[in-house]
Amino acid sequence: METPYIKKLRQQYAASIKKAIAKENAKLNNLYKEFSLSVFNEAQNNSDLDNILKSNPKINESFQKLLLAFNDSNLSQDTKTNTKEDK
């Protein structure tokens, strides 16, 4: 059971909580992207790792999704950077 005081605090800080959650999600997404890029770079130089990634369909599919997300975000960041520089 929520007291009126707790309910008021929850409403008062709802926006801050949403911002904090979004910030943490962005950090996690960035970590996933960095990890997938590191694995991709290592797989380019390590044939054993490359074979492992390609031999397991689930790993390969997940890895490809991570790379796609990374590439999409890099394209959008490049577009934002170019727009700022053009001004």
PDB file of N, CA, C and O in Angstrom:
ATOM      1  N   MET A   1       0.842  -1.179   0.000  1.00  0.00           N
ATOM      2  CA  MET A   1       0.000   0.000   0.000  1.00  0.00           C
ATOM      3  C   MET A   1       0.888   1.243   0.000  1.00  0.00           C
ATOM      4  O   MET A   1       1.808   1.370   0.808  1.00  0.00           O
ATOM      5  N   GLU A   2       0.597   2.137  -0.905  1.00  0.00           N
ATOM      6  CA  GLU A   2       1.389   3.346  -1.072  1.00  0.00           C
ATOM      7  C   GLU A   2       0.758   4.499  -0.292  1.00  0.00           C
ATOM      8  O   GLU A   2      -0.440   4.759  -0.397  1.00  0.00           O
ATOM      9  N   THR A   3       1.581   5.173   0.482  1.00  0.00           N
ATOM     10  CA  THR A   3       1.085   6.329   1.215  1.00  0.00           C
ATOM     11  C   THR A   3       1.000   7.518   0.263  1.00  0.00           C
ATOM     12  O   THR A   3       1.648   7.520  -0.784  1.00  0.00           O
ATOM     13  N   PRO A   4       0.210   8.522   0.616  1.00  0.00           N
ATOM     14  CA  PRO A   4       0.140   9.717  -0.237  1.00  0.00           C
ATOM     15  C   PRO A   4       1.506  10.377  -0.432  1.00  0.00           C
ATOM     16  O   PRO A   4       1.794  10.913  -1.502  1.00  0.00           O
ATOM     17  N   TYR A   5       2.333  10.338   0.588  1.00  0.00           N
ATOM     18  CA  TYR A   5       3.665  10.934   0.491  1.00  0.00           C
ATOM     19  C   TYR A   5       4.510  10.214  -0.567  1.00  0.00           C
ATOM     20  O   TYR A   5       5.147  10.854  -1.405  1.00  0.00           O
ATOM     21  N   ILE A   6       4.508   8.903  -0.519  1.00  0.00           N
ATOM     22  CA  ILE A   6       5.271   8.105  -1.493  1.00  0.00           C
ATOM     23  C   ILE A   6       4.715   8.321  -2.891  1.00  0.00           C
ATOM     24  O   ILE A   6       5.478   8.435  -3.850  1.00  0.00           O
ATOM     25  N   LYS A   7       3.416   8.379  -3.014  1.00  0.00           N
ATOM     26  CA  LYS A   7       2.784   8.602  -4.315  1.00  0.00           C
ATOM     27  C   LYS A   7       3.213   9.956  -4.883  1.00  0.00           C
ATOM     28  O   LYS A   7       3.515  10.068  -6.071  1.00  0.00           O
ATOM     29  N   LYS A   8       3.237  10.984  -4.028  1.00  0.00           N
ATOM     30  CA  LYS A   8       3.636  12.324  -4.462  1.00  0.00           C
ATOM     31  C   LYS A   8       5.100  12.337  -4.905  1.00  0.00           C
ATOM     32  O   LYS A   8       5.436  12.933  -5.928  1.00  0.00           O
ATOM     33  N   LEU A   9       5.972  11.677  -4.130  1.00  0.00           N
ATOM     34  CA  LEU A   9       7.385  11.593  -4.501  1.00  0.00           C
ATOM     35  C   LEU A   9       7.571  10.877  -5.835  1.00  0.00           C
ATOM     36  O   LEU A   9       8.367  11.304  -6.672  1.00  0.00           O
ATOM     37  N   ARG A  10       6.838   9.796  -6.025  1.00  0.00           N
ATOM     38  CA  ARG A  10       6.934   9.033  -7.268  1.00  0.00           C
ATOM     39  C   ARG A  10       6.539   9.908  -8.459  1.00  0.00           C
ATOM     40  O   ARG A  10       7.196   9.875  -9.500  1.00  0.00           O
ATOM     41  N   GLN A  11       5.478  10.682  -8.310  1.00  0.00           N
ATOM     42  CA  GLN A  11       5.031  11.574  -9.382  1.00  0.00           C
ATOM     43  C   GLN A  11       6.032  12.708  -9.603  1.00  0.00           C
ATOM     44  O   GLN A  11       6.312  13.095 -10.737  1.00  0.00           O
ATOM     45  N   GLN A  12       6.559  13.228  -8.507  1.00  0.00           N
ATOM     46  CA  GLN A  12       7.484  14.353  -8.577  1.00  0.00           C
ATOM     47  C   GLN A  12       8.774  13.980  -9.312  1.00  0.00           C
ATOM     48  O   GLN A  12       9.321  14.789 -10.061  1.00  0.00           O
ATOM     49  N   TYR A  13       9.246  12.775  -9.099  1.00  0.00           N
ATOM     50  CA  TYR A  13      10.526  12.363  -9.676  1.00  0.00           C
ATOM     51  C   TYR A  13      10.379  11.443 -10.888  1.00  0.00           C
ATOM     52  O   TYR A  13      11.362  10.845 -11.325  1.00  0.00           O
ATOM     53  N   ALA A  14       9.187  11.322 -11.429  1.00  0.00           N
ATOM     54  CA  ALA A  14       8.949  10.433 -12.571  1.00  0.00           C
ATOM     55  C   ALA A  14       9.810  10.811 -13.771  1.00  0.00           C
ATOM     56  O   ALA A  14      10.391   9.936 -14.413  1.00  0.00           O
ATOM     57  N   ALA A  15       9.897  12.084 -14.079  1.00  0.00           N
ATOM     58  CA  ALA A  15      10.693  12.526 -15.234  1.00  0.00           C
ATOM     59  C   ALA A  15      12.176  12.236 -15.017  1.00  0.00           C
ATOM     60  O   ALA A  15      12.866  11.796 -15.938  1.00  0.00           O
ATOM     61  N   SER A  16      12.664  12.479 -13.813  1.00  0.00           N
ATOM     62  CA  SER A  16      14.072  12.206 -13.509  1.00  0.00           C
ATOM     63  C   SER A  16      14.377  10.716 -13.610  1.00  0.00           C
ATOM     64  O   SER A  16      15.436  10.319 -14.097  1.00  0.00           O
ATOM     65  N   ILE A  17      13.446   9.904 -13.149  1.00  0.00           N
ATOM     66  CA  ILE A  17      13.628   8.456 -13.223  1.00  0.00           C
ATOM     67  C   ILE A  17      13.668   8.007 -14.681  1.00  0.00           C
ATOM     68  O   ILE A  17      14.498   7.175 -15.048  1.00  0.00           O
ATOM     69  N   LYS A  18      12.781   8.550 -15.514  1.00  0.00           N
ATOM     70  CA  LYS A  18      12.770   8.191 -16.933  1.00  0.00           C
ATOM     71  C   LYS A  18      14.078   8.592 -17.609  1.00  0.00           C
ATOM     72  O   LYS A  18      14.616   7.836 -18.418  1.00  0.00           O
ATOM     73  N   LYS A  19      14.593   9.779 -17.280  1.00  0.00           N
ATOM     74  CA  LYS A  19      15.863  10.233 -17.853  1.00  0.00           C
ATOM     75  C   LYS A  19      17.008   9.316 -17.423  1.00  0.00           C
ATOM     76  O   LYS A  19      17.867   8.962 -18.230  1.00  0.00           O
ATOM     77  N   ALA A  20      17.009   8.936 -16.146  1.00  0.00           N
ATOM     78  CA  ALA A  20      18.072   8.064 -15.636  1.00  0.00           C
ATOM     79  C   ALA A  20      18.024   6.696 -16.313  1.00  0.00           C
ATOM     80  O   ALA A  20      19.063   6.132 -16.657  1.00  0.00           O
ATOM     81  N   ILE A  21      16.825   6.170 -16.503  1.00  0.00           N
ATOM     82  CA  ILE A  21      16.675   4.879 -17.181  1.00  0.00           C
ATOM     83  C   ILE A  21      17.149   4.982 -18.623  1.00  0.00           C
ATOM     84  O   ILE A  21      17.848   4.093 -19.110  1.00  0.00           O
ATOM     85  N   ALA A  22      16.779   6.046 -19.305  1.00  0.00           N
ATOM     86  CA  ALA A  22      17.207   6.239 -20.696  1.00  0.00           C
ATOM     87  C   ALA A  22      18.730   6.356 -20.780  1.00  0.00           C
ATOM     88  O   ALA A  22      19.352   5.820 -21.697  1.00  0.00           O
ATOM     89  N   LYS A  23      19.317   7.055 -19.820  1.00  0.00           N
ATOM     90  CA  LYS A  23      20.773   7.222 -19.804  1.00  0.00           C
ATOM     91  C   LYS A  23      21.472   5.880 -19.590  1.00  0.00           C
ATOM     92  O   LYS A  23      22.469   5.585 -20.249  1.00  0.00           O
ATOM     93  N   GLU A  24      20.954   5.074 -18.676  1.00  0.00           N
ATOM     94  CA  GLU A  24      21.538   3.756 -18.426  1.00  0.00           C
ATOM     95  C   GLU A  24      21.369   2.842 -19.633  1.00  0.00           C
ATOM     96  O   GLU A  24      22.276   2.078 -19.964  1.00  0.00           O
ATOM     97  N   ASN A  25      20.220   2.913 -20.290  1.00  0.00           N
ATOM     98  CA  ASN A  25      20.002   2.112 -21.496  1.00  0.00           C
ATOM     99  C   ASN A  25      20.971   2.518 -22.596  1.00  0.00           C
ATOM    100  O   ASN A  25      21.482   1.664 -23.321  1.00  0.00           O
ATOM    101  N   ALA A  26      21.224   3.805 -22.722  1.00  0.00           N
ATOM    102  CA  ALA A  26      22.184   4.284 -23.722  1.00  0.00           C
ATOM    103  C   ALA A  26      23.585   3.763 -23.412  1.00  0.00           C
ATOM    104  O   ALA A  26      24.321   3.376 -24.320  1.00  0.00           O
ATOM    105  N   LYS A  27      23.954   3.752 -22.128  1.00  0.00           N
ATOM    106  CA  LYS A  27      25.259   3.220 -21.740  1.00  0.00           C
ATOM    107  C   LYS A  27      25.369   1.744 -22.107  1.00  0.00           C
ATOM    108  O   LYS A  27      26.382   1.304 -22.652  1.00  0.00           O
ATOM    109  N   LEU A  28      24.312   0.978 -21.803  1.00  0.00           N
ATOM    110  CA  LEU A  28      24.322  -0.447 -22.128  1.00  0.00           C
ATOM    111  C   LEU A  28      24.413  -0.673 -23.627  1.00  0.00           C
ATOM    112  O   LEU A  28      25.168  -1.529 -24.087  1.00  0.00           O
ATOM    113  N   ASN A  29      23.646   0.093 -24.386  1.00  0.00           N
ATOM    114  CA  ASN A  29      23.696  -0.041 -25.839  1.00  0.00           C
ATOM    115  C   ASN A  29      25.092   0.260 -26.365  1.00  0.00           C
ATOM    116  O   ASN A  29      25.584  -0.420 -27.265  1.00  0.00           O
ATOM    117  N   ASN A  30      25.719   1.271 -25.805  1.00  0.00           N
ATOM    118  CA  ASN A  30      27.076   1.622 -26.217  1.00  0.00           C
ATOM    119  C   ASN A  30      28.056   0.496 -25.890  1.00  0.00           C
ATOM    120  O   ASN A  30      28.942   0.185 -26.686  1.00  0.00           O
ATOM    121  N   LEU A  31      27.890  -0.112 -24.714  1.00  0.00           N
ATOM    122  CA  LEU A  31      28.756  -1.233 -24.343  1.00  0.00           C
ATOM    123  C   LEU A  31      28.578  -2.405 -25.302  1.00  0.00           C
ATOM    124  O   LEU A  31      29.555  -3.026 -25.720  1.00  0.00           O
ATOM    125  N   TYR A  32      27.316  -2.707 -25.652  1.00  0.00           N
ATOM    126  CA  TYR A  32      27.059  -3.794 -26.603  1.00  0.00           C
ATOM    127  C   TYR A  32      27.700  -3.497 -27.950  1.00  0.00           C
ATOM    128  O   TYR A  32      28.282  -4.382 -28.578  1.00  0.00           O
ATOM    129  N   LYS A  33      27.595  -2.267 -28.384  1.00  0.00           N
ATOM    130  CA  LYS A  33      28.174  -1.883 -29.672  1.00  0.00           C
ATOM    131  C   LYS A  33      29.691  -2.009 -29.644  1.00  0.00           C
ATOM    132  O   LYS A  33      30.293  -2.543 -30.576  1.00  0.00           O
ATOM    133  N   GLU A  34      30.307  -1.517 -28.571  1.00  0.00           N
ATOM    134  CA  GLU A  34      31.760  -1.609 -28.454  1.00  0.00           C
ATOM    135  C   GLU A  34      32.209  -3.063 -28.401  1.00  0.00           C
ATOM    136  O   GLU A  34      33.218  -3.435 -29.000  1.00  0.00           O
ATOM    137  N   PHE A  35      31.451  -3.877 -27.682  1.00  0.00           N
ATOM    138  CA  PHE A  35      31.784  -5.296 -27.583  1.00  0.00           C
ATOM    139  C   PHE A  35      31.688  -5.975 -28.942  1.00  0.00           C
ATOM    140  O   PHE A  35      32.589  -6.714 -29.339  1.00  0.00           O
ATOM    141  N   SER A  36      30.598  -5.725 -29.650  1.00  0.00           N
ATOM    142  CA  SER A  36      30.427  -6.373 -30.953  1.00  0.00           C
ATOM    143  C   SER A  36      31.502  -5.920 -31.932  1.00  0.00           C
ATOM    144  O   SER A  36      31.998  -6.724 -32.720  1.00  0.00           O
ATOM    145  N   LEU A  37      31.863  -4.652 -31.890  1.00  0.00           N
ATOM    146  CA  LEU A  37      32.919  -4.161 -32.771  1.00  0.00           C
ATOM    147  C   LEU A  37      34.262  -4.793 -32.413  1.00  0.00           C
ATOM    148  O   LEU A  37      35.036  -5.146 -33.303  1.00  0.00           O
ATOM    149  N   SER A  38      34.540  -4.937 -31.131  1.00  0.00           N
ATOM    150  CA  SER A  38      35.785  -5.577 -30.698  1.00  0.00           C
ATOM    151  C   SER A  38      35.842  -7.028 -31.159  1.00  0.00           C
ATOM    152  O   SER A  38      36.870  -7.495 -31.650  1.00  0.00           O
ATOM    153  N   VAL A  39      34.731  -7.732 -30.997  1.00  0.00           N
ATOM    154  CA  VAL A  39      34.679  -9.129 -31.438  1.00  0.00           C
ATOM    155  C   VAL A  39      34.848  -9.200 -32.949  1.00  0.00           C
ATOM    156  O   VAL A  39      35.571 -10.057 -33.457  1.00  0.00           O
ATOM    157  N   PHE A  40      34.183  -8.302 -33.666  1.00  0.00           N
ATOM    158  CA  PHE A  40      34.297  -8.275 -35.124  1.00  0.00           C
ATOM    159  C   PHE A  40      35.743  -8.034 -35.551  1.00  0.00           C
ATOM    160  O   PHE A  40      36.260  -8.729 -36.425  1.00  0.00           O
ATOM    161  N   ASN A  41      36.389  -7.055 -34.937  1.00  0.00           N
ATOM    162  CA  ASN A  41      37.788  -6.758 -35.268  1.00  0.00           C
ATOM    163  C   ASN A  41      38.694  -7.946 -34.963  1.00  0.00           C
ATOM    164  O   ASN A  41      39.587  -8.273 -35.745  1.00  0.00           O
ATOM    165  N   GLU A  42      38.459  -8.583 -33.830  1.00  0.00           N
ATOM    166  CA  GLU A  42      39.271  -9.746 -33.464  1.00  0.00           C
ATOM    167  C   GLU A  42      39.006 -10.906 -34.420  1.00  0.00           C
ATOM    168  O   GLU A  42      39.929 -11.642 -34.770  1.00  0.00           O
ATOM    169  N   ALA A  43      37.764 -11.072 -34.840  1.00  0.00           N
ATOM    170  CA  ALA A  43      37.420 -12.160 -35.763  1.00  0.00           C
ATOM    171  C   ALA A  43      38.097 -11.970 -37.116  1.00  0.00           C
ATOM    172  O   ALA A  43      38.386 -12.946 -37.807  1.00  0.00           O
ATOM    173  N   GLN A  44      38.349 -10.729 -37.494  1.00  0.00           N
ATOM    174  CA  GLN A  44      39.037 -10.470 -38.759  1.00  0.00           C
ATOM    175  C   GLN A  44      40.468 -10.993 -38.726  1.00  0.00           C
ATOM    176  O   GLN A  44      41.012 -11.400 -39.753  1.00  0.00           O
ATOM    177  N   ASN A  45      41.073 -10.980 -37.546  1.00  0.00           N
ATOM    178  CA  ASN A  45      42.469 -11.395 -37.398  1.00  0.00           C
ATOM    179  C   ASN A  45      42.622 -12.814 -36.858  1.00  0.00           C
ATOM    180  O   ASN A  45      43.719 -13.372 -36.876  1.00  0.00           O
ATOM    181  N   ASN A  46      41.524 -13.399 -36.378  1.00  0.00           N
ATOM    182  CA  ASN A  46      41.593 -14.701 -35.728  1.00  0.00           C
ATOM    183  C   ASN A  46      40.616 -15.644 -36.420  1.00  0.00           C
ATOM    184  O   ASN A  46      39.405 -15.543 -36.223  1.00  0.00           O
ATOM    185  N   SER A  47      41.134 -16.548 -37.220  1.00  0.00           N
ATOM    186  CA  SER A  47      40.263 -17.436 -37.996  1.00  0.00           C
ATOM    187  C   SER A  47      39.480 -18.395 -37.105  1.00  0.00           C
ATOM    188  O   SER A  47      38.360 -18.774 -37.447  1.00  0.00           O
ATOM    189  N   ASP A  48      40.055 -18.797 -35.957  1.00  0.00           N
ATOM    190  CA  ASP A  48      39.330 -19.689 -35.049  1.00  0.00           C
ATOM    191  C   ASP A  48      38.077 -19.007 -34.509  1.00  0.00           C
ATOM    192  O   ASP A  48      36.998 -19.601 -34.485  1.00  0.00           O
ATOM    193  N   LEU A  49      38.224 -17.776 -34.084  1.00  0.00           N
ATOM    194  CA  LEU A  49      37.071 -17.025 -33.573  1.00  0.00           C
ATOM    195  C   LEU A  49      36.049 -16.794 -34.681  1.00  0.00           C
ATOM    196  O   LEU A  49      34.845 -16.908 -34.450  1.00  0.00           O
ATOM    197  N   ASP A  50      36.516 -16.478 -35.858  1.00  0.00           N
ATOM    198  CA  ASP A  50      35.624 -16.269 -37.000  1.00  0.00           C
ATOM    199  C   ASP A  50      34.823 -17.534 -37.292  1.00  0.00           C
ATOM    200  O   ASP A  50      33.622 -17.464 -37.552  1.00  0.00           O
ATOM    201  N   ASN A  51      35.484 -18.690 -37.251  1.00  0.00           N
ATOM    202  CA  ASN A  51      34.796 -19.963 -37.488  1.00  0.00           C
ATOM    203  C   ASN A  51      33.771 -20.255 -36.401  1.00  0.00           C
ATOM    204  O   ASN A  51      32.688 -20.766 -36.687  1.00  0.00           O
ATOM    205  N   ILE A  52      34.107 -19.934 -35.160  1.00  0.00           N
ATOM    206  CA  ILE A  52      33.162 -20.145 -34.055  1.00  0.00           C
ATOM    207  C   ILE A  52      31.918 -19.285 -34.261  1.00  0.00           C
ATOM    208  O   ILE A  52      30.792 -19.760 -34.111  1.00  0.00           O
ATOM    209  N   LEU A  53      32.132 -18.027 -34.603  1.00  0.00           N
ATOM    210  CA  LEU A  53      30.996 -17.122 -34.811  1.00  0.00           C
ATOM    211  C   LEU A  53      30.111 -17.590 -35.957  1.00  0.00           C
ATOM    212  O   LEU A  53      28.886 -17.517 -35.866  1.00  0.00           O
ATOM    213  N   LYS A  54      30.717 -18.064 -37.020  1.00  0.00           N
ATOM    214  CA  LYS A  54      29.949 -18.472 -38.194  1.00  0.00           C
ATOM    215  C   LYS A  54      29.337 -19.859 -38.049  1.00  0.00           C
ATOM    216  O   LYS A  54      28.334 -20.158 -38.698  1.00  0.00           O
ATOM    217  N   SER A  55      29.921 -20.711 -37.210  1.00  0.00           N
ATOM    218  CA  SER A  55      29.447 -22.088 -37.103  1.00  0.00           C
ATOM    219  C   SER A  55      28.166 -22.213 -36.286  1.00  0.00           C
ATOM    220  O   SER A  55      27.383 -23.137 -36.506  1.00  0.00           O
ATOM    221  N   ASN A  56      27.948 -21.309 -35.360  1.00  0.00           N
ATOM    222  CA  ASN A  56      26.745 -21.373 -34.540  1.00  0.00           C
ATOM    223  C   ASN A  56      25.733 -20.369 -35.073  1.00  0.00           C
ATOM    224  O   ASN A  56      25.969 -19.162 -35.012  1.00  0.00           O
ATOM    225  N   PRO A  57      24.605 -20.855 -35.598  1.00  0.00           N
ATOM    226  CA  PRO A  57      23.630 -19.937 -36.213  1.00  0.00           C
ATOM    227  C   PRO A  57      23.099 -18.866 -35.256  1.00  0.00           C
ATOM    228  O   PRO A  57      22.920 -17.714 -35.652  1.00  0.00           O
ATOM    229  N   LYS A  58      22.848 -19.245 -33.999  1.00  0.00           N
ATOM    230  CA  LYS A  58      22.308 -18.259 -33.051  1.00  0.00           C
ATOM    231  C   LYS A  58      23.329 -17.165 -32.754  1.00  0.00           C
ATOM    232  O   LYS A  58      22.992 -15.982 -32.722  1.00  0.00           O
ATOM    233  N   ILE A  59      24.568 -17.568 -32.538  1.00  0.00           N
ATOM    234  CA  ILE A  59      25.615 -16.584 -32.256  1.00  0.00           C
ATOM    235  C   ILE A  59      25.813 -15.687 -33.467  1.00  0.00           C
ATOM    236  O   ILE A  59      25.904 -14.466 -33.336  1.00  0.00           O
ATOM    237  N   ASN A  60      25.879 -16.291 -34.636  1.00  0.00           N
ATOM    238  CA  ASN A  60      26.086 -15.524 -35.861  1.00  0.00           C
ATOM    239  C   ASN A  60      24.944 -14.529 -36.078  1.00  0.00           C
ATOM    240  O   ASN A  60      25.184 -13.370 -36.418  1.00  0.00           O
ATOM    241  N   GLU A  61      23.711 -14.979 -35.883  1.00  0.00           N
ATOM    242  CA  GLU A  61      22.550 -14.094 -36.072  1.00  0.00           C
ATOM    243  C   GLU A  61      22.578 -12.932 -35.080  1.00  0.00           C
ATOM    244  O   GLU A  61      22.362 -11.782 -35.462  1.00  0.00           O
ATOM    245  N   SER A  62      22.841 -13.229 -33.822  1.00  0.00           N
ATOM    246  CA  SER A  62      22.902 -12.180 -32.797  1.00  0.00           C
ATOM    247  C   SER A  62      24.028 -11.202 -33.084  1.00  0.00           C
ATOM    248  O   SER A  62      23.869  -9.990 -32.935  1.00  0.00           O
ATOM    249  N   PHE A  63      25.155 -11.735 -33.492  1.00  0.00           N
ATOM    250  CA  PHE A  63      26.307 -10.895 -33.786  1.00  0.00           C
ATOM    251  C   PHE A  63      26.015  -9.977 -34.969  1.00  0.00           C
ATOM    252  O   PHE A  63      26.383  -8.802 -34.950  1.00  0.00           O
ATOM    253  N   GLN A  64      25.361 -10.506 -35.989  1.00  0.00           N
ATOM    254  CA  GLN A  64      25.023  -9.689 -37.154  1.00  0.00           C
ATOM    255  C   GLN A  64      24.053  -8.570 -36.775  1.00  0.00           C
ATOM    256  O   GLN A  64      24.157  -7.455 -37.286  1.00  0.00           O
ATOM    257  N   LYS A  65      23.113  -8.867 -35.881  1.00  0.00           N
ATOM    258  CA  LYS A  65      22.177  -7.832 -35.419  1.00  0.00           C
ATOM    259  C   LYS A  65      22.924  -6.725 -34.674  1.00  0.00           C
ATOM    260  O   LYS A  65      22.641  -5.542 -34.856  1.00  0.00           O
ATOM    261  N   LEU A  66      23.872  -7.121 -33.839  1.00  0.00           N
ATOM    262  CA  LEU A  66      24.665  -6.123 -33.112  1.00  0.00           C
ATOM    263  C   LEU A  66      25.457  -5.248 -34.077  1.00  0.00           C
ATOM    264  O   LEU A  66      25.519  -4.029 -33.916  1.00  0.00           O
ATOM    265  N   LEU A  67      26.057  -5.875 -35.071  1.00  0.00           N
ATOM    266  CA  LEU A  67      26.821  -5.099 -36.050  1.00  0.00           C
ATOM    267  C   LEU A  67      25.927  -4.155 -36.833  1.00  0.00           C
ATOM    268  O   LEU A  67      26.307  -3.017 -37.110  1.00  0.00           O
ATOM    269  N   LEU A  68      24.746  -4.622 -37.186  1.00  0.00           N
ATOM    270  CA  LEU A  68      23.802  -3.778 -37.918  1.00  0.00           C
ATOM    271  C   LEU A  68      23.406  -2.569 -37.071  1.00  0.00           C
ATOM    272  O   LEU A  68      23.363  -1.443 -37.568  1.00  0.00           O
ATOM    273  N   ALA A  69      23.116  -2.808 -35.793  1.00  0.00           N
ATOM    274  CA  ALA A  69      22.765  -1.706 -34.893  1.00  0.00           C
ATOM    275  C   ALA A  69      23.930  -0.732 -34.763  1.00  0.00           C
ATOM    276  O   ALA A  69      23.734   0.483 -34.741  1.00  0.00           O
ATOM    277  N   PHE A  70      25.128  -1.265 -34.677  1.00  0.00           N
ATOM    278  CA  PHE A  70      26.311  -0.411 -34.568  1.00  0.00           C
ATOM    279  C   PHE A  70      26.483   0.432 -35.826  1.00  0.00           C
ATOM    280  O   PHE A  70      26.730   1.635 -35.744  1.00  0.00           O
ATOM    281  N   ASN A  71      26.353  -0.197 -36.978  1.00  0.00           N
ATOM    282  CA  ASN A  71      26.504   0.532 -38.243  1.00  0.00           C
ATOM    283  C   ASN A  71      25.426   1.597 -38.401  1.00  0.00           C
ATOM    284  O   ASN A  71      25.714   2.709 -38.845  1.00  0.00           O
ATOM    285  N   ASP A  72      24.184   1.267 -38.041  1.00  0.00           N
ATOM    286  CA  ASP A  72      23.094   2.239 -38.131  1.00  0.00           C
ATOM    287  C   ASP A  72      23.352   3.439 -37.234  1.00  0.00           C
ATOM    288  O   ASP A  72      23.140   4.581 -37.643  1.00  0.00           O
ATOM    289  N   SER A  73      23.807   3.185 -36.016  1.00  0.00           N
ATOM    290  CA  SER A  73      24.047   4.297 -35.090  1.00  0.00           C
ATOM    291  C   SER A  73      25.231   5.134 -35.553  1.00  0.00           C
ATOM    292  O   SER A  73      25.228   6.353 -35.383  1.00  0.00           O
ATOM    293  N   ASN A  74      26.232   4.502 -36.129  1.00  0.00           N
ATOM    294  CA  ASN A  74      27.375   5.267 -36.649  1.00  0.00           C
ATOM    295  C   ASN A  74      26.955   6.147 -37.805  1.00  0.00           C
ATOM    296  O   ASN A  74      27.417   7.283 -37.916  1.00  0.00           O
ATOM    297  N   LEU A  75      26.088   5.645 -38.670  1.00  0.00           N
ATOM    298  CA  LEU A  75      25.608   6.451 -39.790  1.00  0.00           C
ATOM    299  C   LEU A  75      24.830   7.658 -39.293  1.00  0.00           C
ATOM    300  O   LEU A  75      25.000   8.764 -39.805  1.00  0.00           O
ATOM    301  N   SER A  76      23.970   7.447 -38.289  1.00  0.00           N
ATOM    302  CA  SER A  76      23.185   8.569 -37.772  1.00  0.00           C
ATOM    303  C   SER A  76      24.084   9.569 -37.055  1.00  0.00           C
ATOM    304  O   SER A  76      23.843  10.774 -37.128  1.00  0.00           O
ATOM    305  N   GLN A  77      25.117   9.088 -36.362  1.00  0.00           N
ATOM    306  CA  GLN A  77      26.050   9.996 -35.695  1.00  0.00           C
ATOM    307  C   GLN A  77      26.854  10.779 -36.718  1.00  0.00           C
ATOM    308  O   GLN A  77      27.101  11.969 -36.528  1.00  0.00           O
ATOM    309  N   ASP A  78      27.265  10.129 -37.800  1.00  0.00           N
ATOM    310  CA  ASP A  78      28.004  10.820 -38.854  1.00  0.00           C
ATOM    311  C   ASP A  78      27.145  11.901 -39.488  1.00  0.00           C
ATOM    312  O   ASP A  78      27.629  12.992 -39.787  1.00  0.00           O
ATOM    313  N   THR A  79      25.874  11.595 -39.693  1.00  0.00           N
ATOM    314  CA  THR A  79      24.957  12.570 -40.275  1.00  0.00           C
ATOM    315  C   THR A  79      24.807  13.770 -39.350  1.00  0.00           C
ATOM    316  O   THR A  79      24.821  14.914 -39.803  1.00  0.00           O
ATOM    317  N   LYS A  80      24.662  13.507 -38.042  1.00  0.00           N
ATOM    318  CA  LYS A  80      24.537  14.601 -37.076  1.00  0.00           C
ATOM    319  C   LYS A  80      25.814  15.438 -37.054  1.00  0.00           C
ATOM    320  O   LYS A  80      25.751  16.666 -36.998  1.00  0.00           O
ATOM    321  N   THR A  81      26.958  14.784 -37.098  1.00  0.00           N
ATOM    322  CA  THR A  81      28.234  15.498 -37.079  1.00  0.00           C
ATOM    323  C   THR A  81      28.374  16.371 -38.310  1.00  0.00           C
ATOM    324  O   THR A  81      28.781  17.528 -38.207  1.00  0.00           O
ATOM    325  N   ASN A  82      28.041  15.831 -39.473  1.00  0.00           N
ATOM    326  CA  ASN A  82      28.138  16.603 -40.711  1.00  0.00           C
ATOM    327  C   ASN A  82      27.194  17.794 -40.689  1.00  0.00           C
ATOM    328  O   ASN A  82      27.548  18.877 -41.155  1.00  0.00           O
ATOM    329  N   THR A  83      26.006  17.601 -40.156  1.00  0.00           N
ATOM    330  CA  THR A  83      25.037  18.686 -40.091  1.00  0.00           C
ATOM    331  C   THR A  83      25.559  19.808 -39.202  1.00  0.00           C
ATOM    332  O   THR A  83      25.429  20.983 -39.547  1.00  0.00           O
ATOM    333  N   LYS A  84      26.141  19.460 -38.073  1.00  0.00           N
ATOM    334  CA  LYS A  84      26.679  20.472 -37.171  1.00  0.00           C
ATOM    335  C   LYS A  84      27.850  21.204 -37.811  1.00  0.00           C
ATOM    336  O   LYS A  84      27.984  22.418 -37.655  1.00  0.00           O
ATOM    337  N   GLU A  85      28.699  20.473 -38.531  1.00  0.00           N
ATOM    338  CA  GLU A  85      29.863  21.097 -39.152  1.00  0.00           C
ATOM    339  C   GLU A  85      29.458  21.988 -40.319  1.00  0.00           C
ATOM    340  O   GLU A  85      30.107  22.999 -40.583  1.00  0.00           O
ATOM    341  N   ASP A  86      28.382  21.615 -41.022  1.00  0.00           N
ATOM    342  CA  ASP A  86      27.930  22.393 -42.169  1.00  0.00           C
ATOM    343  C   ASP A  86      27.423  23.769 -41.766  1.00  0.00           C
ATOM    344  O   ASP A  86      27.497  24.715 -42.550  1.00  0.00           O
ATOM    345  N   LYS A  87      26.912  23.883 -40.555  1.00  0.00           N
ATOM    346  CA  LYS A  87      26.326  25.151 -40.100  1.00  0.00           C
ATOM    347  C   LYS A  87      27.346  26.150 -39.833  1.00  0.00           C
ATOM    348  O   LYS A  87      27.024  27.272 -39.443  1.00  0.00           O
TER     349      LYS A  87
END
